Amino acid sequence: MTVDAGSILGPDGAVARRLPGFEVRPQQLEMSALVEQAMADRAHLLVEAGTGVGKSFAYLVPAIRRIVEHNQRVVVCTHTISLQEQLIERDVPLLQSIVGDFSAVLVKGRGNYLSLRRLGLASKRQDRLFPDEEVRHSLHLLQDWASATRDGTLATLPRLPRPEVWDAAQSDADNCLGRRCPTYDKCFYQSARRRMENGDLLICNHALFFSDLALRAAGKGFLPAYDHVVIDEAHNMEDVAADHFGLRLGEARVEHLLNTLLHERTGRGLLAAIEIGEGGKAALEHARSQVEECRAAAEAFFAAVRRRLDAGRNAEGRLGPGAVEDCLSAPMQHLGNLLKLLRDRTTNESDELECTGYATRALEIGREADALVQQSVEGCVYWAERGAVRRGHSRVSLCAAPVDVGPILRERLFAQEVSVVLTSATLAVGRGDFSHAAARLGCDAPRTAQLGSPFDYASQVRLVVDAAMPDPRSAAYLEALVPRILEAIEATDGGAFVLFTSYAMLRSAADRLREPLRHRHHPMLVQGEDLGRTALVERFRRDERSVLLGTASFWQGVDVRGRGLRNVIITRLPFEVPDRPLVQARQELIEAQGGNAFMDDQLPKAVIRFKQGFGRLIRSSTDEGQVVVLDPRIVTKPYGKVFIDALPDGVRVTRRT
């Protein structure tokens, strides 16, 4: 059949014939035509498609046309697992049933796959490798799953294994025999690799795509060559790219490697399990001794980082060159070299590979510690941050990220001979204004399009702005916030998301809301207390009177249709936390280049995130409800108009004074 938007997505198209209730959307057809033309011209396109446009079909149809009619390969990458699952489980199979002649592959990183050879080796040595019975029980569960799994990926495990077990059994590039492996024909990773290399449509997440871009700079790309890339949920692209082009060295990562080699408490680990020839006993003892030296060095190194953080007021602290003495890189590099030496003293190939793999990790930690302390990567901001608390103190990490990812993406992505389509429901700041996204991402003179939602916002949603609230930066704000949240919840008898911009504010409000909501018989669900994100949303869906308090990830990617969600309460305009090192550095760079950090970066990002939060409410043509904004700055500050103007056409605004 002819692969074009009209024959597939039009009024008499194949999708309409197969999906009862499918509604033809002019915006979807327009977007599909724009994507088709961009791919044909090898051009770059930024397209904002409002909620309900059906953007996945809009870009998949032209992508499939390039595959079927031009024998080209297309990569589609998403930020969230839920969108990945929608594509691979629903949208793509439907289009395959219509078009037929193309293959689609969900691409995952190598560390997601089980190595049968390494699992067998770990099983034989479990008493010498793993510290206690609980860990060995995790290994036994992994063995049971391995005998039944079809794809060998972490995603299909009913229960995640202990980290030390998965570390010993996962597929690893530095620990692979390739075709010489006795399990090669059954290898989950090699099978997935062959499917990927033969695949027409490759679907992956942002993390894998940007990891691949980073690796390509060193000539080690993971993905096969492709002709076109579609980046969905592209509003997250700058931060994901910064993360993957940067460095992060955490206390937990170093401790895990050292305990894997020789456990601090039990003395078990690789260096207790490997088989060494007679001439290698001294090298083995030297390596064991070096692990202990590295352990002491790591403890001193991260204790110094912790002291730097303790001297400041925030969870993250910006660092200058040499702010922490580097007592870690040299011992870790020496350990890596000793493991390479030990590799040549082993009596079998499996142990040789294990030593090679862990030597690579030790050397990498050493190089990263040196780069982070010396701050040798230009264009980056460097900082320390706290993580989870363990053994009475918080785990800490040293981090670096490029201040401006635009030049990197310009060189490694947009300057290549591929077309790039960036799409999201929130890319533009105002009417047709994509200048912020294009500048931050290094996409020069792209084609742009802003396609509105087919939903009737005039009848479906009301925006309530509380101009009488105190300024959010004042002490009186929290006192006024909780009663107003309760009032807003009562207006819809629950069914509310309450969105915060910080965990501290969320926790403080949750403590004050708990009893009043219990007396009103509204179950309160709080991010970060007992349940994970997915479980929280499922619990919220099951009770129409429930109230969910969330921050960060709950502003985006949460889809609750129908009466379950009828009220979104935005407690504060979502400006970035100004004392975060990366935010500070970006603002400084913009100012140094003659720009205005607030107007050029802070405000556009806050508007885009505000649109994300607003977009949680109306997910279908039958949804109805209210969005309540408890930050008076949206009407009292001149820039507030930018937020309101960025909302879909027809939204009714009610001002409470």
C-alpha positions as CSV (number, residue, x, y, z in Angstrom):
1,M,0.0,0.0,0.0
2,T,1.0,3.7,-0.3
3,V,2.7,4.9,2.8
4,D,1.5,8.4,3.4
5,A,-0.4,10.3,6.1
6,G,-3.6,10.5,4.1
7,S,-4.0,6.8,3.4
8,I,-3.0,5.8,6.9
9,L,-4.3,8.6,9.2
10,G,-6.9,10.3,7.0
11,P,-10.8,10.0,7.3
12,D,-10.9,6.8,5.2
13,G,-7.4,5.7,6.2
14,A,-6.2,2.3,7.5
15,V,-6.0,3.4,11.2
16,A,-9.6,4.7,11.1
17,R,-10.8,1.3,9.7
18,R,-8.9,-0.6,12.4
19,L,-9.4,1.6,15.5
20,P,-13.0,2.1,16.5
21,G,-13.5,5.7,17.7
22,F,-10.3,7.0,16.0
23,E,-10.7,10.7,15.3
24,V,-9.0,12.4,12.3
25,R,-7.0,15.3,13.6
26,P,-5.9,18.0,11.1
27,Q,-2.9,18.9,13.3
28,Q,-1.7,15.3,13.1
29,L,-1.9,15.3,9.3
30,E,-0.1,18.6,9.2
31,M,2.7,17.4,11.5
32,S,3.1,14.2,9.5
33,A,3.5,16.3,6.3
34,L,6.1,18.5,8.0
35,V,8.1,15.6,9.3
36,E,8.0,13.9,5.9
37,Q,9.3,17.0,4.2
38,A,12.1,17.5,6.8
39,M,13.2,13.9,6.3
40,A,13.1,14.2,2.5
41,D,15.3,17.4,2.7
42,R,17.6,16.1,5.5
43,A,16.5,19.2,7.4
44,H,16.0,19.8,11.1
45,L,12.5,20.4,12.5
46,L,11.3,21.6,15.9
47,V,7.6,20.9,16.3
48,E,5.4,21.5,19.3
49,A,2.3,19.3,19.2
50,G,-0.4,20.0,21.8
51,T,-2.0,17.3,23.9
52,G,-4.2,15.1,21.8
53,V,-2.5,15.7,18.4
54,G,-1.2,12.1,18.4
55,K,2.3,13.1,17.6
56,S,3.7,9.5,17.7
57,F,1.6,8.4,14.7
58,A,2.5,11.8,13.1
59,Y,6.2,11.0,13.0
60,L,6.0,7.2,12.7
61,V,4.2,7.3,9.4
62,P,6.8,9.4,7.5
63,A,9.5,7.5,9.3
64,I,8.1,4.2,8.0
65,R,7.8,5.7,4.5
66,R,11.6,6.5,4.5
67,I,12.2,2.9,5.6
68,V,9.9,1.2,3.1
69,E,10.4,3.4,0.1
70,H,14.0,4.6,0.5
71,N,15.6,1.8,2.5
72,Q,16.7,4.2,5.3
73,R,17.0,3.7,9.0
74,V,15.3,5.9,11.6
75,V,16.0,6.2,15.3
76,V,13.2,7.3,17.6
77,C,14.1,8.2,21.2
78,T,11.9,9.0,24.2
79,H,12.6,10.3,27.7
80,T,10.0,8.1,29.6
81,I,9.5,4.4,29.7
82,S,5.8,4.8,29.3
83,L,6.1,6.4,25.9
84,Q,8.6,3.8,24.9
85,E,6.1,1.1,25.9
86,Q,3.3,2.9,24.0
87,L,5.4,2.9,20.8
88,I,6.7,-0.6,20.9
89,E,3.6,-2.3,22.3
90,R,0.8,-0.4,20.6
91,D,1.6,2.2,17.9
92,V,4.3,0.3,16.0
93,P,2.6,-3.1,15.9
94,L,-0.6,-1.4,14.6
95,L,1.4,0.3,11.8
96,Q,3.3,-3.0,11.1
97,S,-0.1,-4.7,10.6
98,I,-1.0,-2.1,8.0
99,V,2.3,-1.6,6.2
100,G,4.0,-4.9,7.0
101,D,7.4,-4.7,5.5
102,F,9.7,-3.2,8.2
103,S,11.3,-4.2,11.5
104,A,11.2,-2.3,14.7
105,V,13.6,-3.0,17.6
106,L,13.7,-1.7,21.2
107,V,17.3,-0.9,21.8
108,K,18.7,-1.2,25.3
109,G,22.2,-0.7,26.7
110,R,24.5,-3.7,27.2
111,G,24.3,-3.6,30.9
112,N,20.6,-4.5,30.8
113,Y,21.4,-8.0,29.5
114,L,22.3,-11.1,31.4
115,S,25.4,-13.0,30.4
116,L,24.8,-16.8,30.7
117,R,28.5,-17.5,30.8
118,R,29.2,-15.0,33.6
119,L,26.1,-16.3,35.5
120,G,27.4,-19.8,35.4
121,L,30.8,-18.7,36.6
122,A,29.2,-16.7,39.5
123,S,27.2,-19.7,40.4
124,K,30.2,-22.0,40.6
125,R,32.0,-19.5,42.8
126,Q,29.2,-18.1,44.9
127,D,30.6,-19.1,48.2
128,R,33.8,-17.2,47.5
129,L,32.2,-14.3,45.6
130,F,29.3,-13.2,47.7
131,P,29.3,-12.0,51.3
132,D,26.2,-13.7,52.8
133,E,23.3,-16.0,52.3
134,E,20.9,-13.1,51.4
135,V,23.0,-12.2,48.4
136,R,23.4,-15.9,47.3
137,H,19.6,-16.2,47.5
138,S,19.3,-13.3,45.1
139,L,21.7,-15.3,42.8
140,H,19.4,-18.3,43.0
141,L,16.4,-16.3,42.0
142,L,18.4,-14.9,39.0
143,Q,19.3,-18.5,38.0
144,D,15.6,-19.5,38.1
145,W,14.6,-16.6,35.9
146,A,17.5,-17.2,33.5
147,S,16.1,-20.6,32.7
148,A,12.8,-19.2,31.6
149,T,13.4,-15.7,30.3
150,R,13.1,-15.0,26.5
151,D,15.1,-11.8,26.3
152,G,17.4,-11.8,29.3
153,T,16.8,-8.1,30.2
154,L,16.4,-6.5,33.6
155,A,13.0,-5.1,32.6
156,T,11.5,-8.6,32.6
157,L,12.8,-9.6,36.0
158,P,10.0,-9.8,38.5
159,R,12.4,-8.6,41.2
160,L,15.6,-6.7,40.8
161,P,18.7,-8.7,41.9
162,R,21.2,-7.5,44.5
163,P,23.6,-5.1,42.8
164,E,26.6,-7.3,43.4
165,V,24.8,-10.3,41.8
166,W,23.8,-8.4,38.7
167,D,27.3,-6.9,38.5
168,A,28.8,-10.4,38.4
169,A,26.3,-11.7,35.8
170,Q,25.5,-8.8,33.4
171,S,26.9,-8.6,29.9
172,D,30.0,-6.5,29.8
173,A,32.1,-5.4,26.7
174,D,35.4,-5.8,28.6
175,N,34.3,-9.3,29.7
176,C,33.1,-10.9,26.5
177,L,34.5,-13.8,24.5
178,G,32.5,-13.0,21.4
179,R,32.1,-15.9,19.0
180,R,34.5,-18.0,21.2
181,C,32.0,-18.0,24.1
182,P,30.3,-21.3,24.7
183,T,27.0,-19.6,25.2
184,Y,27.3,-17.3,22.1
185,D,24.4,-18.9,20.2
186,K,22.2,-18.4,23.2
187,C,23.6,-15.0,24.2
188,F,20.8,-12.5,24.9
189,Y,22.9,-9.4,24.2
190,Q,24.4,-10.8,20.9
191,S,20.9,-11.7,19.7
192,A,19.7,-8.2,20.5
193,R,22.7,-6.7,18.8
194,R,22.0,-8.7,15.6
195,R,18.3,-7.5,15.7
196,M,19.5,-3.9,16.1
197,E,22.0,-4.0,13.3
198,N,19.3,-5.4,11.0
199,G,16.5,-3.2,12.3
200,D,14.8,-0.5,10.3
201,L,13.2,1.5,13.1
202,L,15.2,1.7,16.3
203,I,13.5,2.8,19.5
204,C,15.6,3.9,22.5
205,N,15.6,6.2,25.4
206,H,17.3,9.6,25.6
207,A,20.0,8.2,27.9
208,L,21.2,5.6,25.5
209,F,21.0,8.0,22.5
210,F,23.2,10.7,24.2
211,S,25.5,8.0,25.6
212,D,26.0,6.9,22.0
213,L,26.7,10.5,20.9
214,A,29.3,10.8,23.7
215,L,30.9,7.5,22.7
216,R,31.1,8.4,19.0
217,A,33.4,11.2,19.8
218,A,35.9,8.5,20.9
219,G,35.1,6.3,17.9
220,K,33.1,3.8,20.0
221,G,29.5,4.4,19.0
222,F,26.9,1.8,20.0
223,L,24.1,2.5,17.5
224,P,24.5,1.5,13.9
225,A,24.5,4.3,11.2
226,Y,21.1,6.0,10.8
227,D,19.6,8.5,8.4
228,H,17.0,10.2,10.6
229,V,16.4,10.7,14.3
230,V,13.2,11.7,16.0
231,I,13.6,12.9,19.6
232,D,10.3,12.9,21.4
233,E,9.8,14.6,24.8
234,A,12.6,16.9,23.6
235,H,11.9,19.5,26.3
236,N,14.2,17.3,28.5
237,M,17.0,17.2,26.0
238,E,19.4,19.8,27.4
239,D,19.6,18.3,30.8
240,V,19.9,14.7,29.6
241,A,22.7,15.8,27.2
242,A,24.5,17.7,29.9
243,D,24.4,14.6,32.2
244,H,25.8,12.3,29.5
245,F,28.5,14.7,28.3
246,G,29.7,15.3,31.9
247,L,31.2,13.2,34.7
248,R,29.9,11.9,38.0
249,L,32.0,10.0,40.5
250,G,30.0,8.7,43.5
251,E,31.1,7.2,46.8
252,A,28.8,4.3,46.3
253,R,30.3,3.4,42.9
254,V,33.8,3.3,44.3
255,E,32.7,1.3,47.3
256,H,30.8,-1.2,45.1
257,L,33.9,-1.9,42.9
258,L,36.2,-2.4,45.9
259,N,33.7,-4.7,47.7
260,T,33.2,-6.7,44.5
261,L,37.0,-7.2,44.3
262,L,37.4,-8.0,48.0
263,H,34.5,-7.4,50.4
264,E,35.4,-5.2,53.4
265,R,33.5,-7.4,55.9
266,T,33.7,-10.9,54.7
267,G,36.8,-11.1,52.6
268,R,34.9,-12.6,49.7
269,G,35.0,-11.3,46.1
270,L,36.8,-11.7,42.8
271,L,40.3,-11.7,44.5
272,A,39.2,-14.6,46.7
273,A,37.7,-16.6,43.9
274,I,40.0,-16.4,40.9
275,E,42.4,-19.2,40.1
276,I,46.1,-18.1,39.9
277,G,49.1,-20.0,38.8
278,E,52.1,-20.6,41.1
279,G,53.9,-17.6,39.8
280,G,51.1,-15.2,40.5
281,K,50.5,-15.6,44.3
282,A,52.6,-12.5,45.1
283,A,50.7,-10.4,42.4
284,L,47.4,-11.6,44.0
285,E,48.5,-10.5,47.5
286,H,49.7,-7.2,46.1
287,A,46.3,-6.6,44.4
288,R,44.4,-7.5,47.7
289,S,46.6,-5.1,49.6
290,Q,46.0,-2.4,47.0
291,V,42.2,-2.8,47.4
292,E,42.6,-1.9,51.1
293,E,44.8,1.0,50.3
294,C,42.2,2.2,47.8
295,R,39.4,1.8,50.4
296,A,41.3,4.0,52.8
297,A,42.0,6.5,50.1
298,A,38.3,6.6,49.0
299,E,37.2,7.1,52.6
300,A,39.6,10.1,53.0
301,F,38.7,11.5,49.6
302,F,34.9,11.5,50.1
303,A,35.2,12.6,53.7
304,A,37.0,15.7,52.4
305,V,34.2,16.2,49.9
306,R,31.6,15.9,52.7
307,R,33.4,18.5,54.8
308,R,33.3,20.9,51.9
309,L,29.6,20.4,51.6
310,D,29.1,20.7,55.4
311,A,30.8,24.1,55.3
312,G,28.1,25.3,52.9
313,R,24.4,25.8,53.2
314,N,23.1,23.7,50.3
315,A,23.0,20.1,49.2
316,E,25.2,20.9,46.3
317,G,28.4,22.9,46.5
318,R,30.3,24.4,43.6
319,L,34.0,23.7,43.6
320,G,37.1,25.4,42.3
321,P,40.2,23.6,41.0
322,G,42.0,21.7,43.8
323,A,39.2,22.3,46.3
324,V,39.6,18.7,47.4
325,E,43.0,17.0,47.6
326,D,43.3,14.1,45.1
327,C,44.3,11.1,47.2
328,L,42.2,8.7,45.1
329,S,43.3,8.8,41.4
330,A,46.8,7.4,41.9
331,P,45.8,4.4,44.1
332,M,42.9,3.5,41.8
333,Q,45.1,3.7,38.7
334,H,47.7,1.5,40.5
335,L,45.0,-1.0,41.3
336,G,43.9,-1.0,37.7
337,N,47.4,-1.7,36.5
338,L,47.8,-4.5,39.2
339,L,44.6,-6.1,37.9
340,K,46.0,-6.1,34.4
341,L,49.2,-7.7,35.7
342,L,47.1,-10.2,37.6
343,R,45.2,-11.0,34.4
344,D,48.4,-12.5,32.9
345,R,48.8,-14.8,35.9
346,T,45.4,-16.4,35.8
347,T,45.0,-20.0,34.7
348,N,41.8,-19.7,32.6
349,E,40.2,-17.3,30.1
350,S,37.2,-16.5,32.3
351,D,39.4,-15.1,35.1
352,E,41.5,-13.2,32.5
353,L,38.3,-11.5,31.3
354,E,37.1,-10.7,34.8
355,C,40.4,-9.1,35.7
356,T,40.3,-7.1,32.4
357,G,36.8,-5.8,33.1
358,Y,37.5,-4.7,36.6
359,A,40.8,-3.2,35.7
360,T,39.0,-1.0,33.1
361,R,36.6,0.2,35.9
362,A,39.4,1.0,38.3
363,L,41.4,2.9,35.7
364,E,38.3,4.8,34.7
365,I,37.6,5.9,38.3
366,G,41.2,7.0,38.6
367,R,41.0,9.1,35.4
368,E,37.7,10.6,36.5
369,A,38.9,11.5,40.0
370,D,41.9,13.3,38.4
371,A,39.7,15.1,35.9
372,L,37.2,16.2,38.5
373,V,39.8,17.5,41.0
374,Q,42.0,19.2,38.4
375,Q,38.9,20.4,36.5
376,S,40.7,19.5,33.2
377,V,37.6,19.4,31.0
378,E,37.0,22.8,29.6
379,G,33.6,24.4,29.5
380,C,32.3,22.5,32.5
381,V,31.0,23.5,35.9
382,Y,32.2,21.3,38.8
383,W,30.4,20.6,42.0
384,A,29.8,18.2,44.9
385,E,26.4,16.9,45.9
386,R,24.8,14.7,48.6
387,G,22.9,11.5,48.1
388,A,21.3,8.9,50.3
389,V,22.3,8.5,53.9
390,R,24.1,5.4,54.9
391,R,26.1,4.5,58.1
392,G,25.2,7.8,59.7
393,H,26.3,10.1,56.9
394,S,25.2,11.0,53.4
395,R,26.8,9.5,50.3
396,V,28.5,12.2,48.2
397,S,29.5,12.6,44.6
398,L,31.8,14.8,42.6
399,C,30.1,16.0,39.3
400,A,30.9,18.0,36.2
401,A,28.7,19.0,33.3
402,P,29.1,21.2,30.3
403,V,27.6,24.6,30.9
404,D,26.4,24.9,27.3
405,V,25.6,21.7,25.4
406,G,24.7,23.7,22.3
407,P,28.2,23.6,20.7
408,I,28.5,19.9,21.5
409,L,25.1,19.0,20.0
410,R,25.8,21.3,17.0
411,E,28.9,19.3,16.2
412,R,27.9,15.8,17.0
413,L,24.2,15.8,16.0
414,F,23.0,18.7,13.9
415,A,26.1,19.0,11.7
416,Q,25.9,15.4,10.7
417,E,24.2,14.2,7.5
418,V,21.0,13.2,9.2
419,S,17.6,14.9,9.7
420,V,16.7,15.6,13.3
421,V,13.1,16.1,14.4
422,L,12.6,17.4,17.9
423,T,9.0,17.2,19.2
424,S,7.2,17.7,22.5
425,A,3.9,19.2,23.8
426,T,6.1,21.9,25.3
427,L,8.9,23.3,23.2
428,A,7.8,26.9,22.4
429,V,7.7,29.7,25.0
430,G,5.2,31.9,23.3
431,R,3.3,31.9,20.1
432,G,5.7,30.3,17.6
433,D,8.7,31.2,19.7
434,F,11.3,28.4,19.5
435,S,14.3,30.6,19.9
436,H,15.1,29.4,23.4
437,A,15.1,25.7,22.6
438,A,17.0,26.2,19.3
439,A,19.7,28.3,21.0
440,R,20.2,26.0,24.0
441,L,20.4,22.9,21.9
442,G,22.7,24.3,19.2
443,C,20.1,23.9,16.4
444,D,20.8,26.8,14.0
445,A,17.9,28.0,11.8
446,P,15.6,25.0,12.1
447,R,12.2,24.7,10.6
448,T,9.5,25.2,13.3
449,A,5.8,24.5,13.7
450,Q,3.5,25.0,16.7
451,L,0.3,22.9,16.3
452,G,-2.5,23.4,18.8
453,S,-4.4,20.8,20.6
454,P,-7.7,19.6,19.2
455,F,-9.3,19.7,22.6
456,D,-11.9,22.4,23.5
457,Y,-10.1,24.1,26.4
458,A,-12.8,26.8,26.7
459,S,-15.3,24.3,27.9
460,Q,-13.0,21.7,29.5
461,V,-10.7,23.7,31.8
462,R,-10.7,26.7,34.0
463,L,-7.5,28.4,35.3
464,V,-8.0,29.9,38.8
465,V,-5.3,32.4,39.8
466,D,-5.1,33.4,43.5
467,A,-3.8,37.0,43.4
468,A,-4.4,37.3,47.2
469,M,-1.6,34.8,48.2
470,P,1.5,36.2,49.8
471,D,4.7,36.3,47.7
472,P,6.2,32.7,47.7
473,R,9.5,34.1,48.9
474,S,7.9,35.4,52.1
475,A,7.5,33.7,55.5
476,A,3.8,34.1,55.3
477,Y,3.5,32.0,52.2
478,L,3.5,28.6,53.8
479,E,1.0,29.6,56.4
480,A,-1.4,30.8,53.7
481,L,-0.7,27.9,51.4
482,V,-2.1,24.9,53.3
483,P,-5.6,26.4,53.9
484,R,-5.8,27.4,50.2
485,I,-4.8,24.0,49.1
486,L,-7.5,22.5,51.2
487,E,-10.0,24.9,49.8
488,A,-9.0,24.0,46.3
489,I,-9.2,20.3,47.0
490,E,-12.7,20.6,48.5
491,A,-13.9,22.5,45.4
492,T,-13.5,19.2,43.3
493,D,-14.0,16.7,46.2
494,G,-10.4,15.5,45.7
495,G,-9.1,14.1,42.5
496,A,-6.2,16.5,42.8
497,F,-2.5,16.7,41.9
498,V,-0.7,19.2,44.1
499,L,2.6,20.2,42.4
500,F,5.5,21.6,44.3
501,T,8.9,22.9,43.1
502,S,10.9,21.6,46.1
503,Y,10.9,18.5,48.3
504,A,11.3,20.7,51.4
505,M,8.1,22.6,50.6
506,L,6.3,19.3,49.7
507,R,7.3,17.7,53.0
508,S,6.3,20.7,55.1
509,A,2.9,21.0,53.4
510,A,2.4,17.2,53.6
511,D,2.9,17.3,57.4
512,R,0.3,20.1,57.7
513,L,-2.2,18.5,55.3
514,R,-2.2,15.0,56.6
515,E,-4.7,15.3,59.4
516,P,-7.1,17.7,57.7
517,L,-7.3,15.5,54.6
518,R,-7.8,12.4,56.8
519,H,-10.8,14.0,58.5
520,R,-12.2,14.9,55.1
521,H,-11.7,11.3,53.9
522,H,-9.3,12.2,51.2
523,P,-6.5,9.6,50.9
524,M,-3.2,11.5,50.7
525,L,-0.4,10.1,48.5
526,V,3.0,11.7,48.9
527,Q,6.0,11.3,46.6
528,G,9.0,9.9,48.4
529,E,7.2,8.3,51.3
530,D,6.3,4.7,50.7
531,L,5.5,4.0,47.1
532,G,7.4,4.6,43.8
533,R,6.1,6.9,41.1
534,T,4.2,4.3,39.1
535,A,2.6,2.7,42.2
536,L,1.6,6.2,43.5
537,V,-0.2,7.0,40.2
538,E,-2.0,3.6,40.1
539,R,-3.2,4.1,43.7
540,F,-4.4,7.6,42.8
541,R,-6.3,6.3,39.8
542,R,-8.2,3.7,42.0
543,D,-9.7,6.3,44.3
544,E,-11.4,9.4,42.9
545,R,-11.2,11.3,46.2
546,S,-7.5,10.9,46.6
547,V,-4.9,13.7,46.6
548,L,-1.4,13.3,45.3
549,L,1.5,15.6,46.4
550,G,4.4,15.5,44.0
551,T,7.4,17.5,42.7
552,A,10.0,17.1,39.9
553,S,8.9,14.1,37.8
554,F,5.2,14.6,38.5
555,W,5.1,17.8,36.5
556,Q,5.5,15.7,33.3
557,G,4.8,12.3,31.9
558,V,1.9,11.4,34.2
559,D,-1.2,10.5,32.3
560,V,-4.5,10.1,34.3
561,R,-7.5,10.3,32.1
562,G,-11.1,10.7,33.1
563,R,-12.6,11.8,36.3
564,G,-9.7,10.5,38.4
565,L,-7.8,13.7,37.9
566,R,-9.9,16.9,37.8
567,N,-7.8,19.4,39.7
568,V,-4.2,20.4,39.3
569,I,-2.9,22.8,42.0
570,I,0.4,24.5,41.1
571,T,1.8,25.9,44.3
572,R,4.6,28.0,42.8
573,L,5.8,29.0,39.4
574,P,8.4,26.4,38.5
575,F,11.6,28.5,38.3
576,E,14.8,26.5,38.6
577,V,16.5,26.5,42.0
578,P,19.0,29.4,41.5
579,D,21.8,28.1,43.7
580,R,22.3,24.8,41.8
581,P,25.8,25.0,40.3
582,L,24.8,24.1,36.8
583,V,22.0,26.7,36.8
584,Q,24.4,29.3,38.3
585,A,27.0,28.6,35.6
586,R,24.5,28.8,32.8
587,Q,23.3,32.2,34.0
588,E,26.8,33.5,34.4
589,L,27.7,32.4,30.8
590,I,24.6,34.1,29.4
591,E,25.4,37.3,31.2
592,A,29.0,37.2,30.2
593,Q,27.9,36.9,26.5
594,G,25.8,40.0,26.9
595,G,22.5,38.3,27.5
596,N,19.9,38.5,30.2
597,A,19.9,35.3,32.2
598,F,16.4,35.7,33.5
599,M,14.7,36.6,30.2
600,D,16.9,34.4,28.1
601,D,16.9,31.2,30.2
602,Q,15.2,31.2,33.6
603,L,11.8,32.5,32.4
604,P,11.6,30.4,29.2
605,K,12.4,27.2,31.2
606,A,9.8,28.1,33.9
607,V,7.2,28.7,31.2
608,I,7.8,25.4,29.5
609,R,7.7,23.5,32.9
610,F,4.5,25.4,33.8
611,K,3.0,24.2,30.5
612,Q,4.0,20.7,31.5
613,G,2.2,21.0,34.8
614,F,-0.9,22.5,33.3
615,G,-0.9,19.7,30.7
616,R,-1.4,17.0,33.4
617,L,-5.2,17.9,33.6
618,I,-6.7,17.5,30.1
619,R,-5.6,14.2,28.5
620,S,-8.7,13.5,26.4
621,S,-11.6,15.3,24.8
622,T,-13.9,14.3,27.6
623,D,-11.7,15.4,30.6
624,E,-12.8,18.4,32.6
625,G,-11.4,20.3,35.6
626,Q,-9.5,23.2,37.0
627,V,-5.9,24.3,37.3
628,V,-5.3,26.4,40.4
629,V,-2.2,28.6,40.6
630,L,-1.2,29.7,44.1
631,D,1.6,32.0,43.1
632,P,0.4,35.6,42.8
633,R,3.4,36.5,40.6
634,I,1.5,35.2,37.6
635,V,-0.7,38.3,37.8
636,T,1.4,40.7,39.9
637,K,4.7,40.6,37.9
638,P,5.1,41.9,34.4
639,Y,6.5,38.5,33.3
640,G,3.4,36.7,34.6
641,K,1.7,37.4,31.3
642,V,4.2,35.2,29.5
643,F,2.9,32.2,31.5
644,I,-0.7,32.9,30.7
645,D,-0.1,33.6,27.0
646,A,1.7,30.3,26.7
647,L,-1.4,28.3,27.6
648,P,-3.7,26.8,24.9
649,D,-6.2,29.0,23.2
650,G,-9.5,29.3,24.9
651,V,-8.5,28.7,28.5
652,R,-10.8,30.7,30.9
653,V,-8.9,32.6,33.5
654,T,-10.6,33.4,36.9
655,R,-8.7,35.8,39.2
656,R,-9.3,35.5,42.9
657,T,-8.5,38.6,44.9
